[in-house]
Amino acid sequence: MRLRLLYFLFVLLPLHAFAQFTYVIDQSIPVEEEGKILKMPWAGGLNSAQINTMDLNGDGTQDLVVFDRAANKISTFLNLESEYAYHPEYELLFPKEISKWMLLRDYNCDGKKDIFFPLSNGIAVYKNTTMAGENLSWEKLKFFAPPIACAPAGTKGLFTEIILTTTSYSETTCSDGSVVIRPNQTNVFPGTNDIPSITDMDGDGDLDILHMRFVNPGTVQYHKNMSMENYGTCDSLAYERLDQRWGDFEECSCGKFAFGEACSASGGKTNHNVGKAILALDVNGDGNKDLLFSEEDCPSLYVLQNEGTTENADINTSGFFPQSKPIFMPLFPATFFEDVDFDGVPDLLASPAVYGRTGLNNPFTNSVWFYKNTGTAQSPNFTFNRDNFLQDEMIEVGDYAYPTFVDADGDGDQDLFIGNYGNAQFRGVIAHYENVGTASSPAFKLVTDDYLGLSILSRYNMKPQFVDITGDGNLDLAFLISEAQNFTTSLLYIAGTQPNTISFDNLQIESANFQVGANENIFIGDIDQDGLADILLGKSTGALEYWRNTGPAGSFNYTLEDNAFMGLTSSLTRTNLNSSISDLDNDGREDLLIGDQSGNLTVYGDFRGTLNSPQPITEIIYDSFSEVYTGKNLGARIKPTVVNLFNNDKPAIAVGTVAGGMVILKNDGGQLLPDQPEITIYPNPLTAGESLSVLTDRGLLMQLFTITGQKLTEPLFVSGKQPYSLSVSGMSPGLYIARFIYGGKTYGKKFVIY
């Protein structure tokens, strides 16, 4: 009875509340640009878009799935009454390992699109296993590896490979003198940066593959799917390599091809070092597949017309495509053949297949070209429609959107300013969106895409922040910007004359005597609370540095105090850090917010109080399908900033993406979860030699105590939906309590060690 009473009193003790860092993606804020209300302003922008269609929600219509290589992110758009609407909740239903390229194709003829994407040594496939009325689901396929040629009779092959394989044949003489026809099983292996063509080449109903050879990237390999021939159905991926020089041509360099001979024979040299993108498509309606071709260091798209047949292709000419308005981008235009205007006829889409900006050469504001097919699927006729498909309905500043907010006009609400890497003239500028709504119901209207005319600097990589950097109590405009001539990136500022709004007596640009790398980011704030503006420097390596301003006020004397602030050292999995500081949970203590290369956000609650024992929290975005809070890729190299857009007690998070767009996260106070968390601890009882495992439905804090209330551990963060293991070695046999803290409430679980 005494033990039960002690336990009851213990779990009712008042405890420090666990911060509620929980958010939903909000798309409610209207945005107007040049008299047009954008349909999906907060969809995050696009840079290098790979366009696919599939039925996401099981309503029988084709929706849109876009993989952006630069952001390494999938974006999902529902077809709602023949208009696209951004629905990010479906993005979490796709495998996280997808990178470089993704093609959705129905390989087994069940009416459901499957996923093809690259791994380091070939192509992986996820089978669509979605059942009617259920959420999207996938199964990663394994492929058959046959026994070696001279294996003993009866030896069986194994389904062990996760990489798509193909078969070729050669004669092998075994040790007993017998000769066998040896099946050579190899991976279907495009080049590292290549995009293959996966389509039905011969019209028999199954999916064949064309790709540039990895060893000699100037020629095309043809892998025929033998599913129909071997099994009479199209539900298998059974490839045989029929040709390593499909079309009898060789690509030598940008726009130069050798037909019927090698590049060397025609006075050229094969370029082995760049990616290629191909799309097999019958462009002239003669019943044979032609080839749309591009390469990584070339701005043009070329058509290679097939004058032969599919399996005996004969290509002798090349030309720009389409003829009426040839596709010409700064680099590497890749094409996709999908119906995106709801008329049942596939159209032509083009977008640069680059992994990111490779210099001042990609104005990503207009990087998704749409050609409407006014012909048929069998005999297409492409007419240029626009060069900003989907982008024209989003906030889209090109790339590296860098947002900051301030009440610029003194009307009591927050206005939006977005820096970028470079506009169409390759100059870093700031776009100004005035908040024409209210403090609790915002609405933004584009005022100018060149705030203060800063394009006159002829520099790039603009990263602004409104902050009192001079220490005089007035808000200044501070910004990082890069110099094209010597590639230096400097911290500059324009001094303001008002404390709570923006006012400049002149536009004199001053230096703050601080230089960084072009891929590095800063947050300016009073870290040590001495009244001076310090700097958190997010390194490209993933480290976070704290530079203290040693003063006096009005001077810029920065000293490196900590090269791994909050324990954030260099990391291969966490690079290009961007930080922000604010009181996210309204507890009177400031929190640290981090975005990085992965596109995920991390919160360090009360970062000053937990400096020596940081507790990173990543599961903060609500997933409506699994009904838990989770981490989510919002777009690589994200810039988070904190702003109270809805006049709530907890502010929102505005995120700028590498794709040039914006995402808004609204704090929901954890209200979308049941009030009481589900907590399971096992095994129970357990021995001192075992580990205690914990499984919860959400992120929370756990701490172990004896039954008399003696503390055994510091608070430990337990991620939701992921088993957490804790060693209990050294703990004596007896009864213990695991205390869990969430949303200001505590929950106790007893366990026994024997």
VEXMI-93124 format. One record per residue (C-alpha): residue number from 0; residue in one letter; chain; y, z, x. Coordinates in steps of 0.5 Angstrom, whole numbers, plus 2048, in hexadecimal, padded with zeros to 3 digits. Layout:
N
 num residu chaine   Y   Z   X
 NUM      a      A   Y   Z   X
...
***
This chain:
754
 num residu chaine   Y   Z   X
   0      m      A 800 800 800
   1      r      A 805 802 806
   2      l      A 803 7FB 809
   3      r      A 805 7F7 803
   4      l      A 80B 7FB 802
   5      l      A 80E 7FA 809
   6      y      A 80C 7F2 808
   7      f      A 810 7F2 801
   8      l      A 816 7F5 804
   9      f      A 816 7F1 80A
  10      v      A 816 7EA 807
  11      l      A 81C 7EC 803
  12      l      A 821 7EE 809
  13      p      A 827 7EA 809
  14      l      A 827 7E5 80E
  15      h      A 82B 7DF 811
  16      a      A 82A 7D9 80D
  17      f      A 827 7D3 810
  18      a      A 82C 7CD 80F
  19      q      A 82B 7C8 80A
  20      f      A 82C 7C2 80E
  21      t      A 829 7BD 808
  22      y      A 82C 7B6 806
  23      v      A 82B 7B0 802
  24      i      A 82E 7A9 804
  25      d      A 834 7A8 7FF
  26      q      A 836 7A1 7FD
  27      s      A 83B 7A3 7F7
  28      i      A 841 7A2 7FB
  29      p      A 845 79C 7F9
  30      v      A 848 797 7FF
  31      e      A 84C 792 7FE
  32      e      A 84E 78C 803
  33      e      A 853 787 802
  34      g      A 853 787 7FA
  35      k      A 84B 788 7FA
  36      i      A 847 78E 7F8
  37      l      A 841 78E 7FD
  38      k      A 83A 78F 7F9
  39      m      A 837 793 7FF
  40      p      A 83C 795 804
  41      w      A 838 79B 807
  42      a      A 832 797 809
  43      g      A 833 797 810
  44      g      A 835 790 812
  45      l      A 830 78B 816
  46      n      A 830 788 81D
  47      s      A 82A 784 81E
  48      a      A 826 784 817
  49      q      A 81F 781 816
  50      i      A 81E 780 80F
  51      n      A 818 781 80B
  52      t      A 817 781 803
  53      m      A 811 786 800
  54      d      A 811 78A 7F9
  55      l      A 813 791 7FB
  56      n      A 813 794 7F5
  57      g      A 80D 791 7F1
  58      d      A 811 78D 7EC
  59      g      A 80E 786 7ED
  60      t      A 815 784 7F0
  61      q      A 816 782 7F8
  62      d      A 81B 787 7FB
  63      l      A 81E 787 802
  64      v      A 81B 78A 808
  65      v      A 820 789 80F
  66      f      A 81E 78B 816
  67      d      A 824 78C 81A
  68      r      A 822 78B 821
  69      a      A 828 78E 824
  70      a      A 828 794 820
  71      n      A 820 794 820
  72      k      A 821 796 819
  73      i      A 81E 794 812
  74      s      A 823 793 80C
  75      t      A 820 792 805
  76      f      A 823 78F 7FF
  77      l      A 821 78E 7F8
  78      n      A 821 788 7F4
  79      l      A 825 78B 7EE
  80      e      A 826 785 7E9
  81      s      A 827 780 7EE
  82      e      A 82C 784 7F2
  83      y      A 82A 788 7F9
  84      a      A 82B 790 7F9
  85      y      A 82A 794 7FF
  86      h      A 825 799 7FE
  87      p      A 824 79D 804
  88      e      A 81E 7A1 801
  89      y      A 819 79C 802
  90      e      A 81A 79C 80A
  91      l      A 816 7A2 80B
  92      l      A 810 79F 808
  93      f      A 810 79A 80E
  94      p      A 80C 79C 815
  95      k      A 811 79F 81A
  96      e      A 80E 79B 820
  97      i      A 811 794 81E
  98      s      A 815 791 823
  99      k      A 818 78B 826
 100      w      A 815 786 820
 101      m      A 812 787 819
 102      l      A 80F 782 815
 103      l      A 80D 783 80E
 104      r      A 807 77E 80C
 105      d      A 801 77F 807
 106      y      A 7FB 77E 80B
 107      n      A 7F6 77F 806
 108      c      A 7F8 77C 800
 109      d      A 7F9 782 7FC
 110      g      A 800 781 7FA
 111      k      A 803 786 7FE
 112      k      A 806 785 805
 113      d      A 803 788 80B
 114      i      A 807 78A 812
 115      f      A 807 786 818
 116      f      A 80A 789 81E
 117      p      A 80A 78A 826
 118      l      A 807 78F 82A
 119      s      A 807 78F 832
 120      n      A 801 78A 832
 121      g      A 801 786 82C
 122      i      A 802 786 825
 123      a      A 800 78C 820
 124      v      A 7FE 78B 818
 125      y      A 7FF 790 813
 126      k      A 7FC 78E 80C
 127      n      A 7FF 790 806
 128      t      A 7FB 795 802
 129      t      A 800 796 7FD
 130      m      A 7FD 798 7F6
 131      a      A 800 796 7EF
 132      g      A 805 79B 7ED
 133      e      A 805 79F 7F4
 134      n      A 809 79F 7FA
 135      l      A 809 79A 800
 136      s      A 803 79B 804
 137      w      A 800 798 80B
 138      e      A 7FA 798 80F
 139      k      A 7FA 796 816
 140      l      A 7F4 791 817
 141      k      A 7EF 791 81D
 142      f      A 7EC 78A 81F
 143      f      A 7E5 788 822
 144      a      A 7E4 788 829
 145      p      A 7DD 784 82A
 146      p      A 7D8 786 82F
 147      i      A 7D9 783 836
 148      a      A 7D5 77C 837
 149      c      A 7CF 77F 83B
 150      a      A 7CE 785 837
 151      p      A 7C7 787 835
 152      a      A 7C4 784 82F
 153      g      A 7C6 788 829
 154      t      A 7CD 78B 82C
 155      k      A 7D2 78B 826
 156      g      A 7DA 78B 827
 157      l      A 7DE 790 825
 158      f      A 7E4 791 820
 159      t      A 7E8 794 826
 160      e      A 7EF 790 827
 161      i      A 7F5 792 823
 162      i      A 7F8 78B 826
 163      l      A 7F7 784 823
 164      t      A 7F2 780 827
 165      t      A 7F0 779 828
 166      t      A 7EA 775 82A
 167      s      A 7E9 770 82F
 168      y      A 7E2 76D 832
 169      s      A 7E0 76C 839
 170      e      A 7D9 76B 83C
 171      t      A 7D6 771 840
 172      t      A 7D0 771 845
 173      c      A 7CC 778 844
 174      s      A 7C8 77B 84A
 175      d      A 7C2 779 847
 176      g      A 7C4 772 847
 177      s      A 7C5 771 840
 178      v      A 7CC 76D 83E
 179      v      A 7D0 770 838
 180      i      A 7D6 76E 834
 181      r      A 7DA 774 835
 182      p      A 7DF 776 830
 183      n      A 7E6 778 834
 184      q      A 7E9 77D 830
 185      t      A 7F0 77E 831
 186      n      A 7F6 781 82E
 187      v      A 7FB 77C 82A
 188      f      A 801 77E 82F
 189      p      A 808 77B 82E
 190      g      A 80D 77C 834
 191      t      A 811 783 834
 192      n      A 817 781 830
 193      d      A 814 77B 82C
 194      i      A 813 77A 825
 195      p      A 80D 776 823
 196      s      A 80C 772 81C
 197      i      A 806 775 818
 198      t      A 805 770 812
 199      d      A 800 76B 80F
 200      m      A 800 765 814
 201      d      A 7FA 761 811
 202      g      A 7FB 763 809
 203      d      A 7F4 766 809
 204      g      A 7F7 76D 806
 205      d      A 7F7 771 80C
 206      l      A 7FC 773 811
 207      d      A 7FC 770 818
 208      i      A 800 771 81E
 209      l      A 805 76E 823
 210      h      A 808 771 828
 211      m      A 80B 76F 82F
 212      r      A 806 771 835
 213      f      A 807 777 839
 214      v      A 805 774 83F
 215      n      A 808 76E 83F
 216      p      A 80E 76F 839
 217      g      A 810 768 839
 218      t      A 80A 765 835
 219      v      A 807 767 82E
 220      q      A 800 76A 82C
 221      y      A 7FD 769 826
 222      h      A 7F8 76E 823
 223      k      A 7F4 76C 81D
 224      n      A 7F2 771 818
 225      m      A 7EA 76F 817
 226      s      A 7EA 774 810
 227      m      A 7E9 76E 80B
 228      e      A 7E5 76A 810
 229      n      A 7E0 770 812
 230      y      A 7E0 774 80B
 231      g      A 7E3 770 806
 232      t      A 7E9 775 804
 233      c      A 7F0 776 807
 234      d      A 7EF 77D 808
 235      s      A 7EE 77E 810
 236      l      A 7F1 77D 816
 237      a      A 7EC 779 81A
 238      y      A 7F0 775 81F
 239      e      A 7ED 770 824
 240      r      A 7F2 76D 829
 241      l      A 7F2 765 828
 242      d      A 7F8 763 82D
 243      q      A 7FC 766 832
 244      r      A 801 760 832
 245      w      A 802 75F 82B
 246      g      A 807 759 82A
 247      d      A 806 757 831
 248      f      A 80C 759 833
 249      e      A 80F 75E 838
 250      e      A 816 762 837
 251      c      A 81A 762 83E
 252      s      A 820 765 83D
 253      c      A 826 766 837
 254      g      A 825 75F 833
 255      k      A 821 75B 838
 256      f      A 81A 759 837
 257      a      A 814 755 83A
 258      f      A 810 751 835
 259      g      A 809 74F 837
 260      e      A 80A 752 83E
 261      a      A 80C 758 842
 262      c      A 813 75A 844
 263      s      A 812 759 84B
 264      a      A 810 752 84A
 265      s      A 817 751 846
 266      g      A 81B 754 84B
 267      g      A 81C 75B 848
 268      k      A 819 762 849
 269      t      A 816 766 844
 270      n      A 81A 76C 842
 271      h      A 815 772 842
 272      n      A 819 778 841
 273      v      A 81C 778 83A
 274      g      A 81A 779 833
 275      k      A 818 773 82E
 276      a      A 818 773 826
 277      i      A 815 76E 822
 278      l      A 814 76C 81B
 279      a      A 80F 767 819
 280      l      A 812 763 813
 281      d      A 811 75C 810
 282      v      A 818 75A 810
 283      n      A 817 753 80E
 284      g      A 812 753 809
 285      d      A 80D 74F 80C
 286      g      A 807 755 80B
 287      n      A 807 757 813
 288      k      A 80A 75D 816
 289      d      A 810 75C 81A
 290      l      A 813 761 81F
 291      l      A 81A 765 81F
 292      f      A 81B 767 826
 293      s      A 820 76C 829
 294      e      A 820 770 830
 295      e      A 823 776 832
 296      d      A 829 773 836
 297      c      A 82B 76D 832
 298      p      A 82F 76D 82C
 299      s      A 82C 767 828
 300      l      A 827 766 824
 301      y      A 822 760 825
 302      v      A 81E 75C 820
 303      l      A 817 759 823
 304      q      A 814 754 81F
 305      n      A 80D 753 81E
 306      e      A 80B 74C 81E
 307      g      A 804 74E 81E
 308      t      A 7FF 753 81A
 309      t      A 7FF 75A 81A
 310      e      A 7F9 75B 81F
 311      n      A 7FB 754 823
 312      a      A 802 755 823
 313      d      A 807 750 826
 314      i      A 80E 752 828
 315      n      A 812 74D 82B
 316      t      A 81A 74F 829
 317      s      A 81E 755 829
 318      g      A 825 756 825
 319      f      A 82A 75B 822
 320      f      A 828 75E 81B
 321      p      A 82A 75E 816
 322      q      A 82D 757 817
 323      s      A 833 758 812
 324      k      A 835 75F 815
 325      p      A 831 760 81B
 326      i      A 82F 768 81D
 327      f      A 833 76A 823
 328      m      A 834 771 825
 329      p      A 836 775 82B
 330      l      A 82F 776 82D
 331      f      A 828 775 82A
 332      p      A 828 773 823
 333      a      A 821 775 81F
 334      t      A 820 772 818
 335      f      A 81C 774 812
 336      f      A 819 770 80C
 337      e      A 81A 775 806
 338      d      A 81D 774 7FF
 339      v      A 823 778 7FF
 340      d      A 827 776 7F9
 341      f      A 821 777 7F4
 342      d      A 820 76F 7F2
 343      g      A 819 76F 7F4
 344      v      A 81A 76B 7FA
 345      p      A 81A 76D 801
 346      d      A 821 76D 805
 347      l      A 823 76D 80C
 348      l      A 826 773 80F
 349      a      A 828 774 817
 350      s      A 82A 77A 81B
 351      p      A 82A 77B 822
 352      a      A 824 77E 825
 353      v      A 827 782 82A
 354      y      A 825 789 82C
 355      g      A 82D 78B 82C
 356      r      A 833 789 82F
 357      t      A 833 785 836
 358      g      A 83A 785 837
 359      l      A 840 783 833
 360      n      A 83D 77D 830
 361      n      A 83A 77F 829
 362      p      A 83F 780 823
 363      f      A 83A 784 81F
 364      t      A 83E 784 819
 365      n      A 83C 77D 817
 366      s      A 834 77D 819
 367      v      A 830 77B 813
 368      w      A 831 774 812
 369      f      A 82E 772 80B
 370      y      A 82C 76A 809
 371      k      A 82A 769 802
 372      n      A 824 765 801
 373      t      A 826 75F 7FC
 374      g      A 820 75C 7FD
 375      t      A 819 75F 7FC
 376      a      A 814 763 800
 377      q      A 810 75D 802
 378      s      A 816 758 804
 379      p      A 81C 75D 805
 380      n      A 824 75B 805
 381      f      A 828 760 808
 382      t      A 82F 761 806
 383      f      A 834 766 80A
 384      n      A 836 76C 805
 385      r      A 839 771 80A
 386      d      A 838 775 810
 387      n      A 838 77C 80E
 388      f      A 833 77D 809
 389      l      A 832 784 807
 390      q      A 838 786 80C
 391      d      A 83D 783 807
 392      e      A 83B 789 802
 393      m      A 83B 78F 808
 394      i      A 840 792 80C
 395      e      A 83F 78E 812
 396      v      A 843 78E 819
 397      g      A 83F 78B 81D
 398      d      A 83B 790 821
 399      y      A 83B 797 824
 400      a      A 83F 79A 81E
 401      y      A 843 7A0 820
 402      p      A 846 7A4 81A
 403      t      A 84B 7A9 81A
 404      f      A 84F 7AC 814
 405      v      A 856 7AF 813
 406      d      A 85B 7B0 80D
 407      a      A 85F 7AA 810
 408      d      A 864 7AA 80A
 409      g      A 865 7B1 808
 410      d      A 862 7B0 801
 411      g      A 85C 7B6 802
 412      d      A 856 7B1 803
 413      q      A 853 7AE 809
 414      d      A 854 7A7 80B
 415      l      A 84F 7A3 80F
 416      f      A 850 7A0 816
 417      i      A 84A 79C 81A
 418      g      A 84A 79A 821
 419      n      A 846 794 823
 420      y      A 843 791 82A
 421      g      A 847 78B 828
 422      n      A 849 786 823
 423      a      A 849 77E 823
 424      q      A 84E 77E 829
 425      f      A 84A 783 82C
 426      r      A 84F 789 82C
 427      g      A 84D 790 82A
 428      v      A 851 792 824
 429      i      A 852 797 81E
 430      a      A 851 795 817
 431      h      A 855 79A 812
 432      y      A 852 79B 80B
 433      e      A 857 79F 807
 434      n      A 854 7A4 802
 435      v      A 857 7A2 7FC
 436      g      A 853 7A7 7F8
 437      t      A 854 7AE 7F8
 438      a      A 851 7B4 7FC
 439      s      A 84B 7B5 7F8
 440      s      A 84A 7AE 7F6
 441      p      A 84B 7A9 7FC
 442      a      A 84C 7A2 7FB
 443      f      A 84E 79D 801
 444      k      A 852 797 802
 445      l      A 853 793 808
 446      v      A 85A 793 80B
 447      t      A 859 790 811
 448      d      A 854 78E 816
 449      d      A 859 78F 81C
 450      y      A 85C 796 81B
 451      l      A 862 797 820
 452      g      A 861 790 822
 453      l      A 85D 792 828
 454      s      A 859 78C 829
 455      i      A 85F 78A 82D
 456      l      A 85C 78E 833
 457      s      A 857 789 833
 458      r      A 852 78E 835
 459      y      A 84B 78F 831
 460      n      A 846 795 82F
 461      m      A 84B 799 82B
 462      k      A 849 7A0 82A
 463      p      A 84F 7A4 826
 464      q      A 850 7AB 824
 465      f      A 856 7AF 821
 466      v      A 857 7B5 824
 467      d      A 85C 7BA 827
 468      i      A 85A 7B8 82F
 469      t      A 861 7BA 831
 470      g      A 861 7C1 82F
 471      d      A 868 7C1 82B
 472      g      A 865 7C2 824
 473      n      A 866 7BA 822
 474      l      A 860 7B5 821
 475      d      A 860 7B0 826
 476      l      A 85C 7AA 826
 477      a      A 857 7AA 82C
 478      f      A 852 7A4 82D
 479      l      A 84D 7A2 833
 480      i      A 84E 79B 834
 481      s      A 84B 796 83A
 482      e      A 84E 791 83E
 483      a      A 84B 78A 83F
 484      q      A 84E 789 846
 485      n      A 84B 78F 849
 486      f      A 846 792 844
 487      t      A 849 799 844
 488      t      A 84A 79D 83E
 489      s      A 84F 7A2 83D
 490      l      A 852 7A7 839
 491      l      A 859 7A5 836
 492      y      A 85D 7A8 831
 493      i      A 863 7A7 82C
 494      a      A 867 7AE 82B
 495      g      A 868 7B0 824
 496      t      A 86E 7B3 821
 497      q      A 86B 7B7 81B
 498      p      A 866 7BC 81B
 499      n      A 862 7BA 815
 500      t      A 863 7B3 814
 501      i      A 864 7AD 818
 502      s      A 86B 7AB 81A
 503      f      A 86D 7A8 821
 504      d      A 874 7A7 823
 505      n      A 872 7A2 828
 506      l      A 86C 79E 82A
 507      q      A 86C 7A0 831
 508      i      A 865 7A0 834
 509      e      A 863 7A6 839
 510      s      A 85D 7A8 83D
 511      a      A 859 7AE 83D
 512      n      A 857 7AD 844
 513      f      A 84F 7AD 842
 514      q      A 84B 7A7 843
 515      v      A 844 7A6 840
 516      g      A 83E 7A0 840
 517      a      A 83F 79B 83B
 518      n      A 839 79E 837
 519      e      A 83B 7A5 837
 520      n      A 83E 7A9 832
 521      i      A 843 7AF 831
 522      f      A 845 7B4 82C
 523      i      A 84B 7B7 82D
 524      g      A 84C 7BE 82B
 525      d      A 84D 7C6 82D
 526      i      A 846 7C8 82F
 527      d      A 848 7CE 832
 528      q      A 84D 7D0 82D
 529      d      A 853 7D1 832
 530      g      A 857 7CD 82E
 531      l      A 856 7C6 833
 532      a      A 853 7C0 831
 533      d      A 84C 7BF 835
 534      i      A 847 7BA 835
 535      l      A 840 7B9 834
 536      l      A 83E 7B3 837
 537      g      A 837 7AF 834
 538      k      A 834 7AC 83A
 539      s      A 830 7A5 83A
 540      t      A 82A 7A9 83D
 541      g      A 82A 7AE 837
 542      a      A 82D 7B4 83A
 543      l      A 833 7B7 837
 544      e      A 839 7BA 83C
 545      y      A 83E 7BF 83B
 546      w      A 845 7BE 83E
 547      r      A 849 7C4 83D
 548      n      A 851 7C2 83D
 549      t      A 854 7C8 842
 550      g      A 85B 7C6 840
 551      p      A 860 7C8 840
 552      a      A 862 7C5 839
 553      g      A 864 7BE 839
 554      s      A 860 7BD 83F
 555      f      A 85A 7B9 840
 556      n      A 856 7BD 845
 557      y      A 84E 7BC 843
 558      t      A 849 7C0 847
 559      l      A 841 7BF 846
 560      e      A 83F 7C6 844
 561      d      A 838 7C4 841
 562      n      A 834 7BD 843
 563      a      A 82F 7BF 83D
 564      f      A 833 7C2 838
 565      m      A 82E 7C5 832
 566      g      A 828 7C4 837
 567      l      A 829 7BC 836
 568      t      A 827 7B9 83D
 569      s      A 826 7B2 83E
 570      s      A 820 7AF 83A
 571      l      A 81D 7A8 839
 572      t      A 81C 7AA 832
 573      r      A 823 7AC 830
 574      t      A 828 7A8 833
 575      n      A 82F 7A6 832
 576      l      A 831 7AC 82F
 577      n      A 837 7AD 82A
 578      s      A 83A 7B4 828
 579      s      A 83E 7B7 822
 580      i      A 840 7BE 821
 581      s      A 841 7C1 81A
 582      d      A 83F 7C7 815
 583      l      A 83A 7C3 812
 584      d      A 837 7C9 80D
 585      n      A 83E 7CD 80C
 586      d      A 83B 7D3 80F
 587      g      A 842 7D4 814
 588      r      A 83E 7D1 81A
 589      e      A 83F 7CA 81D
 590      d      A 838 7C6 81E
 591      l      A 837 7C1 822
 592      l      A 834 7BA 820
 593      i      A 831 7B5 824
 594      g      A 82F 7AD 823
 595      d      A 82C 7A9 828
 596      q      A 828 7A3 82A
 597      s      A 823 7A4 825
 598      g      A 827 7A4 81F
 599      n      A 825 7AB 81D
 600      l      A 82A 7B1 81C
 601      t      A 829 7B8 81F
 602      v      A 82D 7BE 81D
 603      y      A 82E 7C5 821
 604      g      A 830 7CA 81D
 605      d      A 835 7CF 81F
 606      f      A 835 7CC 826
 607      r      A 839 7D1 82A
 608      g      A 834 7D7 827
 609      t      A 82E 7D3 829
 610      l      A 830 7D0 82F
 611      n      A 82B 7D3 833
 612      s      A 825 7D2 82E
 613      p      A 827 7CC 82A
 614      q      A 823 7CA 824
 615      p      A 824 7C3 823
 616      i      A 823 7C0 81B
 617      t      A 821 7B9 81A
 618      e      A 81E 7B9 813
 619      i      A 825 7B9 80F
 620      i      A 824 7B3 80B
 621      y      A 821 7B3 804
 622      d      A 81B 7AE 803
 623      s      A 81A 7AD 7FC
 624      f      A 813 7AA 7FC
 625      s      A 810 7B0 800
 626      e      A 815 7B5 7FD
 627      v      A 817 7B8 804
 628      y      A 81C 7B8 809
 629      t      A 81B 7B4 80F
 630      g      A 81E 7B0 815
 631      k      A 820 7A9 814
 632      n      A 822 7A3 818
 633      l      A 829 7A2 816
 634      g      A 82A 79C 81B
 635      a      A 82A 79D 823
 636      r      A 82F 7A0 827
 637      i      A 833 7A3 821
 638      k      A 839 7A7 821
 639      p      A 839 7AD 81C
 640      t      A 840 7B0 81A
 641      v      A 841 7B6 815
 642      v      A 846 7B5 80F
 643      n      A 847 7B8 808
 644      l      A 847 7B2 804
 645      f      A 845 7B6 7FD
 646      n      A 849 7BC 7FD
 647      n      A 842 7C0 7FE
 648      d      A 841 7C7 801
 649      k      A 83D 7C3 806
 650      p      A 840 7BC 809
 651      a      A 83C 7B6 80A
 652      i      A 83A 7B2 810
 653      a      A 83D 7AB 811
 654      v      A 838 7A7 816
 655      g      A 83B 7A0 819
 656      t      A 835 79C 81C
 657      v      A 834 797 821
 658      a      A 833 792 81C
 659      g      A 83B 792 81A
 660      g      A 83A 796 814
 661      m      A 83A 79D 811
 662      v      A 836 7A2 80D
 663      i      A 838 7A8 809
 664      l      A 834 7AE 809
 665      k      A 836 7B3 803
 666      n      A 834 7BA 804
 667      d      A 82F 7BC 7FE
 668      g      A 82E 7C4 800
 669      g      A 827 7C3 800
 670      q      A 827 7C2 7F8
 671      l      A 822 7BD 7F8
 672      l      A 81C 7C1 7FA
 673      p      A 819 7C6 7F6
 674      d      A 81C 7CD 7F7
 675      q      A 816 7D0 7FB
 676      p      A 813 7CD 801
 677      e      A 80C 7CB 801
 678      i      A 809 7CF 807
 679      t      A 802 7CF 80A
 680      i      A 7FF 7D3 810
 681      y      A 7F8 7D2 812
 682      p      A 7F3 7D4 815
 683      n      A 7F4 7DB 811
 684      p      A 7F1 7E0 814
 685      l      A 7F1 7DD 81B
 686      t      A 7EF 7E0 822
 687      a      A 7F3 7E1 828
 688      g      A 7F1 7DB 82B
 689      e      A 7F3 7D6 826
 690      s      A 7F9 7D3 824
 691      l      A 7FD 7D5 81D
 692      s      A 7FE 7CE 81A
 693      v      A 804 7CD 815
 694      l      A 805 7C8 810
 695      t      A 80C 7C7 80B
 696      d      A 80F 7C2 807
 697      r      A 816 7C3 80A
 698      g      A 819 7C5 810
 699      l      A 81A 7CD 811
 700      l      A 81A 7D2 816
 701      m      A 814 7D7 817
 702      q      A 814 7DE 81B
 703      l      A 80E 7E2 81C
 704      f      A 80E 7EA 81B
 705      t      A 809 7EF 81B
 706      i      A 808 7F3 814
 707      t      A 80D 7F8 816
 708      g      A 813 7F3 818
 709      q      A 812 7F3 81F
 710      k      A 815 7EC 821
 711      l      A 810 7E8 825
 712      t      A 813 7E1 826
 713      e      A 81A 7DE 825
 714      p      A 81B 7D9 81F
 715      l      A 817 7D3 820
 716      f      A 819 7CC 81D
 717      v      A 813 7C9 819
 718      s      A 814 7C2 817
 719      g      A 811 7C0 810
 720      k      A 80B 7BC 80E
 721      q      A 809 7BD 816
 722      p      A 804 7C2 818
 723      y      A 807 7C8 81C
 724      s      A 802 7CB 821
 725      l      A 804 7D2 824
 726      s      A 800 7D6 829
 727      v      A 7FE 7DD 828
 728      s      A 7FB 7DF 82E
 729      g      A 7FD 7E6 830
 730      m      A 7FE 7E9 829
 731      s      A 7F9 7EE 828
 732      p      A 7F5 7EE 821
 733      g      A 7F8 7F0 81B
 734      l      A 7FD 7EE 815
 735      y      A 803 7EA 817
 736      i      A 808 7E7 813
 737      a      A 80B 7E0 814
 738      r      A 812 7DF 811
 739      f      A 815 7D9 80E
 740      i      A 81D 7D8 80D
 741      y      A 81F 7D2 809
 742      g      A 826 7D1 805
 743      g      A 828 7D8 805
 744      k      A 821 7DB 803
 745      t      A 81B 7DE 807
 746      y      A 814 7DD 806
 747      g      A 80E 7E1 809
 748      k      A 807 7DF 80A
 749      k      A 802 7E4 80D
 750      f      A 7FD 7E3 812
 751      v      A 7F7 7E7 815
 752      i      A 7F5 7E6 81D
 753      y      A 7EE 7E9 81E
***
